[in-house]
Amino acid sequence: MCVNSDGDYVRTIQNTAALIAKILKDESLTINDVVQHNFYSGKNCPSKMRSTSAPIPWNSFLQMVKANMQLTPPNNIAKDDDTMNFTNETTKAAVRDYLKQAVDKKLIDKSHLNKFDTGTLTGGDFEGLKIIIAQRSN
């Protein structure tokens, strides 16, 4: 995985989890076949996931892969045009409130709330954020 300085780390992780799930299914492999680069090289890689303060720790990433393996079709890579659309203002307000509370509790960065407010937060982004928020709430 590679994230440019101007890139979206969460989306990179989501897309990687979806890709790994697809490969595992296509090749009849299991989650136990997914290992860190560190396993073979000894390098601290993936460094962000190996950190104790990781925004998305390794175990969360594996859970994302498992969740993607359950999807039909298995490839759930977020598209740039996959922005969240609401048919109900109450639901939209509830989602915004959920994100705002997570920001206030410092569970997620305010940039995610800004993306929601500008209409650029994707459904995939939101699904990943729900996982992060749940894990950081424990």
GUPA-832381 format. One record per residue (C-alpha): residue in one letter; x, y, z. Coordinates in Angstrom, 3 decimals, m for minus. Example, Ala and Ser with C-alpha at 12.3 -4.5 7.8 and 13.67 -1.06 7.14 Angstrom:
! GUPA-832381
A:12.300:m4.500:7.800
S:13.670:m1.060:7.140
//
This chain:
! GUPA-832381
M:0.000:0.000:0.000
C:1.169:3.475:m0.747
V:m0.491:6.704:0.317
N:0.745:9.998:m1.087
S:0.951:12.942:1.299
D:m2.202:14.335:m0.331
G:m3.905:10.928:m0.401
D:m6.728:9.395:1.592
Y:m5.272:6.859:4.043
V:m8.634:5.365:5.049
R:m9.693:4.837:1.435
T:m6.320:3.234:0.661
I:m6.835:0.755:3.504
Q:m10.444:0.081:2.436
N:m9.419:m0.529:m1.168
T:m6.540:m2.767:m0.086
A:m8.842:m4.802:2.167
A:m11.273:m5.264:m0.738
L:m8.464:m6.267:m3.097
I:m6.973:m8.750:m0.602
A:m10.442:m10.262:m0.048
K:m10.877:m10.713:m3.795
I:m7.452:m12.337:m4.158
L:m8.115:m14.673:m1.221
K:m11.431:m15.763:m2.723
D:m10.051:m16.085:m6.269
E:m7.092:m18.163:m5.084
S:m9.022:m20.209:m2.473
L:m6.879:m18.829:0.341
T:m7.857:m17.893:3.900
I:m7.319:m14.901:6.150
N:m4.428:m16.850:7.714
D:m2.550:m16.414:4.439
V:m2.452:m12.633:4.897
V:0.802:m11.524:6.512
Q:2.635:m8.262:6.927
H:5.644:m7.398:4.777
N:7.552:m7.600:8.065
F:6.954:m11.376:8.102
Y:9.274:m11.859:5.132
S:11.558:m8.829:5.230
G:11.907:m7.902:8.894
K:11.159:m4.285:7.890
N:8.752:m2.285:10.033
C:6.130:m2.587:7.337
P:3.298:m1.716:7.186
S:4.598:0.794:9.724
K:1.333:2.709:10.278
M:m0.576:m0.512:11.006
R:2.175:m1.849:13.265
S:2.187:1.279:15.431
T:0.416:1.130:18.794
S:m1.357:4.375:17.867
A:m2.308:3.193:14.382
P:m5.328:4.895:12.841
I:m6.285:1.440:11.546
P:m4.324:m1.285:13.354
W:m3.443:m4.596:11.712
N:m6.246:m6.541:13.423
S:m8.796:m3.987:12.195
F:m7.446:m4.344:8.682
L:m7.856:m8.127:8.892
Q:m11.449:m7.621:10.064
M:m12.043:m5.378:7.054
V:m10.677:m8.116:4.770
K:m12.958:m10.693:6.410
A:m15.965:m8.403:6.019
N:m15.158:m7.892:2.340
M:m14.899:m11.654:1.847
Q:m18.551:m11.934:2.907
L:m19.735:m9.470:0.255
T:m21.244:m10.511:m3.062
P:m19.585:m9.565:m5.284
P:m16.422:m9.687:m3.167
N:m14.838:m6.610:m4.726
N:m16.126:m3.606:m2.744
I:m13.516:m1.050:m3.787
A:m14.919:2.430:m3.271
K:m15.344:4.524:m6.378
D:m14.760:8.274:m6.430
D:m18.411:8.793:m7.353
D:m19.679:6.648:m4.460
T:m20.753:9.671:m2.414
M:m23.357:9.219:0.276
N:m26.872:10.191:m0.793
F:m29.797:10.510:1.584
T:m33.497:10.370:0.822
N:m34.386:11.322:4.389
E:m33.111:14.431:6.202
T:m33.536:12.747:9.605
T:m31.170:9.959:8.574
K:m28.663:12.437:7.186
A:m28.780:14.433:10.440
A:m28.317:11.262:12.497
V:m25.240:10.238:10.486
R:m23.767:13.730:10.821
D:m24.433:13.683:14.585
Y:m22.761:10.255:14.864
L:m19.642:11.588:13.104
K:m19.687:14.833:15.137
Q:m19.799:12.887:18.405
A:m16.868:10.751:17.243
V:m14.903:13.914:16.391
D:m15.760:15.478:19.759
K:m14.540:12.330:21.529
K:m11.369:12.478:19.376
L:m12.086:9.044:17.915
I:m11.743:10.346:14.352
D:m10.248:13.405:12.698
K:m12.457:16.414:11.904
S:m11.558:16.081:8.209
H:m14.073:13.216:7.941
L:m16.874:15.449:9.215
N:m15.788:18.120:6.740
K:m15.981:15.564:3.913
F:m19.493:14.642:5.045
D:m20.524:18.308:5.127
T:m19.154:18.932:1.626
G:m20.798:15.775:0.251
T:m17.533:14.014:m0.596
L:m17.602:11.276:2.063
T:m18.218:7.941:0.347
G:m20.219:4.998:1.603
G:m16.946:3.078:1.817
D:m15.385:5.857:3.885
F:m18.332:5.721:6.274
E:m18.165:1.937:6.629
G:m14.463:2.171:7.494
L:m15.107:4.985:9.962
K:m17.758:2.912:11.742
I:m15.164:0.176:12.311
I:m12.591:2.680:13.582
I:m15.104:4.381:15.878
A:m16.295:1.067:17.316
Q:m12.756:m0.105:18.027
R:m11.636:3.163:19.556
S:m14.755:3.316:21.738
N:m13.786:0.107:23.554
//
